[in-house]
């Protein structure tokens, strides 16, 4: 190995720009008038060390043998590296000369990775890993893809290229195990946030080829990639192995540090002595500066060098840098040879098959090729035809060409070595920069790598001919004396923005830490002077903390000025903006964004936009040739853009997103069309059918001439089209294409929610034919926005995907959103849908406001009076007072006390969550106990969990202490009639009470109710609202019939339209208390943050870091509640939070309990993820947990043993444990019925926020709400002003009418009309008619509307066999099925399905199929199914009995037993005993009565329960003796 100290000393001497150069020994110099030449002889090969031994392929395991098939053994370098690469997981850096076989080393690490995912039996688990190979050039990526595909094919590993040219769909990426990509592309992929989680998180091996690119312009990309990967390894605690491959470089130790390579294990450095063929190099510097003379001298020197090699009998490759120079150079060499009479040296001896070769050449169309061949010269460049290039390659390798003049593509793409290579000239035209630049060191090394043919030559020779001023530059580079430095600083702002947008850097400290992972940091410490850090500063701050902070703050300011981030210098926090995210995702540089901010506005025309794009920094390099000089280079870009340019399409997309975010409709539309123009390479005015490549150009031109638009073509027949186009057969083809252009039909309906907010329901019906070749197999993306043409503003925009299955089935899609409306009302808004991919494919729908009637203004809130707090002694009852732990009521309770406790008026109390409404309910209950001791109190709570909570509380306080009977009546718990008849207080759910009170005539206890307390009555507006509505309507109805008034007390959050609700409940001036949301006992501070991203899961994942920060900012040590939408989200959020904790100093900071105690508690938990999270002080809470686990978690959280609880939204209602900080993570949930994400009702969000702030401990609560950014405005509005409650009765009216018909309260159509007038729906119909699709509110219109409604509902019921209308068209007669439906609380559609599906003789398994039909959404929630299964089965039983089918009836009885016992019918009845499993039944079978005293009731083996009972004869010891070997004592006693 090389002595490191020597290298460092050498570096100090070889400061590149100084003249001092250290050259290897044995060099020859030649200095004359024309040129200076330095010649370095080839090295002697490294002698073989004694511990080196070659690795033979036959010694590898079978996977290795498969992949290295056809090779006998690995070469020297590969053998040295073998052990580390193939059998360990260490990071590696391998520096070796070109051509030393580094690709096979990469292959060894790939095989190591594959072997880790190999299962016994030889199956590779392909879904568990990805390998990413980052190649510096697209050309190389393509070559590597081919190489690896071929090699890995026997293992079935898929290798795909992912570059700017080769896009992959999501599905393809998931099916691929190895991706070959370029640095920029991989940067873009990993920049997109965790959305492609699947991708960046299953990467297990990252291979970086040509790491020495770090000091070129593209170095920063590599640095940001490595830094991102290393930080991901730390945060997710999952290993990603990094393999760096590079040419020999002097400061390899720095690069190893940067790649986190262990220098003692994973660092391998091979110098030029390890080249398979040693290389002699010579450098020629031409002295003249006159351009023409220079060229002439170069040709001269080049000819001498070529001739020298030819005379020695070698072949030569001459590399030039433009396609046309290949011909020019070859011609001038031939010319010189002719003039000097030396042409014979170049001509080839004519061998046996020479004539045949000559024939092949003569067949070629390439004139120059044919002319040069006889003289022994050939040319090769990328502009030639494929077959010509291959011909030249084969002629050269067979020796029929002595000199091949070619461009660098030959060195990169094709493996064709020669003894000598000559690089003529080092100026190369860079299209990116538009000027001549120096040939990159990469190219030089690659070309020199082609010198020397491994099988034939002892050494190879490389010559580079350049100008004299560049001589030392190439010498230092090629003798590797120049440490490679970092270029990261120049693009620091862009990379910092990318990390902020990704969410991995959120403040200055994190950014400083992030910089420590870059190569820049390694080099700044090694060579501070080069980065402008003076010696003193370095000594003061050896870790460069301060300097890094300066860099970060300066970049932060720049980005903040460009509005790409918000940077708060006081706190050091960064927040990403839409603009910054757009820039990061579309890879747009900071300077470009700055110029966009300056030039981009809503009034730009298409030409302006093109001109803005052309000013982007990405195009700085384009220069104009002298012949085309115009005022500036910009128009050139515009023209090039017109002829398509990759950068332009990307920048257009970015501008489109910017316009959409700025809400400029005309501009957005214009830009989306320009994006498609770029993608399709068609101007917008071209005929849309030009997007199909199946139609002939002539037909398309005719359509354009005759102005046949798509709409016209849709209406014409195929023959007519054929005649119009003078081409009869083409009509059908055109017609097919027309129907394949994506088209949709839009229909909208609007509902005013308040005077300023409208809800829009948009139905989107696909109107085209799907064809996989044209549309792919996923879906067609569309953009949708609502624009106000007068104010030029977008009020709502979203992206949606029309999926293939939706198009094929043609079913309409529903999209629901809210938009603002202003007074005076505009005449109309437009809803515009534009295809994301297809030109000319769009739809517009007008929202008309002419007939819109806005709802009434809402009356003011009740003011909170400044009263003296009332002591609880005001109750005047010692027993009642003893129930409370406090001495005085809070201000709200004080104000309502008199009305509730001393009067019988109905009360509606609207007050924010947490203001003690339950105590208000208790006041009303105590009044009943005092005044009407024989009557009953019914308390209705919307969720079982709430009922459970009240029961647990009241069982102790009211039943035990006051001696009043409390009964729970829910789906889980149905007490018998006697218990209900004796109860004083019934706690129930709306559905259950609705079911019970339906038959109130023959249930005396329903008539004894004195007060109905409805908790959360504002849920009227939600899905389950109609039930509440019906209960209250029925209660009023009953009391009007029994002339015994029932008091109704409604409790709710603050309402907007409390007056309507009060009128409906029959409340006058007294009894309505509607306080404003701000009168909470604990004030609340709310933060709303918007998050971008169309897709739900990635958006949720991006919220995790902000959640973590919110906890650190607002509640570092106090309890935190996080609400998520699903069980899966509780788990994902918890695991992510743990990952963030892992990077902190104290990862267990949220656990406030002794770890040993916690370990004991964790041992009792069943759920595996919960065991993990509890150890970090994070609890999870959802309906899928076992009851005991849930209780444990609740206790731990209430007692502050764990600090964070992640729960599903049901907890907000169900359990009352407040926290200091509440985080609502996402406001949508997945709705199984419609199969899409829908928003939580606003009441739910308020309820969740209401859990913030603990009355005893906090002086204020904090709530952080994370929403989809397009909904941010909506939540801003409604979280602060109350939400009006509308009725949802319309959708389920038929079922409730059916209940009344079955009960006999509705017997005619007139009764049905009257019934509706009792409902809340009727009140709101008059107040907000447009919401219910009513155009005006005159008497006749309303009457007509209602009678239509009744007709429609009755018709539905008749179709479901629930009732029939008599001859007089008025009277209604209930049928058995109607009664069954009402009694079992089933929808009439379910009963109809039973009636039509059930047959006389159904076996059990078919019944199961019918039972599961209405419940397909419950796939996972078995518990939900079981709750309903029994009552549905009993209803089926009634239906079957009504038809008189015995077999089916018996099957159903069996089915009910099976469900209740959770056993199959044919299972042994012994399994119903607790703890007995199938495998333990043998103990009963082998039992016999021998040895037991006589008189036992059963002898012989026991097969079932009756036999067991007989055998045991009531004696416990006999049973114990049977089962003691399989059960524990405590299990036996159970």
Buried (B, 14 or more C-beta within 10 A) or exposed (E): EEEEEEBBEBBEEBBBEEEEBEBEEEEEEEEEEEBBBBBBBBBEBBEEEEEEEBBEBEEBEEBBBBBBEEEEBBBBBBBBBBEBBBEBEBBBBBBBBBBBBBBBBBBBBBBBBBBBBBEEEEEBEBEEBBBBBBBBBBBBBBBBBEBBBEBBEEBEBBBBBBBBEBEBEEEEBBEBBBBBBBBBBBBBBBBBBBBBBBBBBBBBBBBBBBBBBBBBEBBBBBBBBBBBBBBBBEBBEEEBBBBBBBBBBBBBBBBBBBBBBEEEEBBBBBBBEBBBBBBBBBBBBBBBEEEEEBBEBBBBBBBEBBBBBBEEEBBBBBBBBBBEBBBBBBBBBBEBBEEEEBBEBBEBEEEEEEEEBBEEBEEBEBEBBBBBBEBBBBBBBEEBEEEBBEBBBBBBBEEBBBBBBBBBBBBBBBEBBBBBBBBBBBBBEEEEEBEEEBBBBBBBBBBBBBBBBEEEBEBBBBBBBBBBEBBBBBBBBBBBBBBBBBBBBEBBBBBBBBBBBBBBBBBBEBBBBBBBBBBBBBBBBBBBEEBEBEEEEBEEBEEBBEBBBEBBBEBBEBBBEBBBBBBEEEEBBBBBBBBBBBBBBBBBBBBBBBBBBEEBEBEBEEEBBBBBBBBBBBBBEBBBEEEEEEEEBBBBBBEBBBEEBEBBBBBBBBBBBBBBBBBBBBBBBBBBBBBBBBBBEBEBEBBBBBBBEEBEEEBBEBBBEEEBEBEBBEEBEBEEBBEBBEBEEBBEBBBBBBBBBBBBEBEBEBBBBBBEBBBBEBBBBBBBBBEEEBBBEEBBBBBBBBBBBEEBBBBBBBBBBBBBEBBEEEEBBEBEBBBBBEEEEBEEBBBBBBBBBBBBBBBEBEBEBEEBBBBBEBBEBBEBEEEEEBEBEBBEBEEBBEBBEEEBBBBBBBBBBEBBBEEBBBBBBBBBBBBBBBBBBBBBBBBBBEEBEEBBBBBBBBBBBBBBBBBEBBBEBBBEEBEBBBBBBBBEBEBEEEBBBEBBBBBBBBBBBBBBBBBBBEBEBBBBBBBBBBBBBBBBBBEBBBBBBBBBBBBBBBBEEBEEBBBBBBBBBBBBBBBBBBBBBBBEEEBBBBBBBEBBBBEBEBEBBBBBBBEBBBBBBBBBBBBBBBBEBBBEEBBBBBBBBBBBBBBBBBBBBBBBBEEEEEBBBBBBBEEEEBEEBBEEBEBEBBBBBBBBBBBBBBBBBEEEBBEBBBBBBBEBBBBBBBBBBBBBBBBBBBBBBBBBBBBBBBEBEEEBBEBBBBBBBBBBBBBBBBBEEBEEBBBBBBBBBBBBBBBBBBBEBBBBBBBBBBEBBBBBBBBBBBBEBBBBBEBBBEBBEBBBBBBBBEBBBBBBEBEEEEEEEBEEBBBEBBEEBBEBBBEBBBBBBEEEEEBBEBBBBBBBBBBBBBBBBBBBBBBEBBEEEBEBEBBBEBBEEBBEBBEEBEEEBEBBBBBBBBBBBBBBBBBEBEEBBBBBEBBBEBBEEEBEEEBBBBBEBEEBEEEBBEBBEEBEBEEBEEEBEBEEEBBEBEBBBEBBEEEEEBBBBBBEEBBEEEEBEE
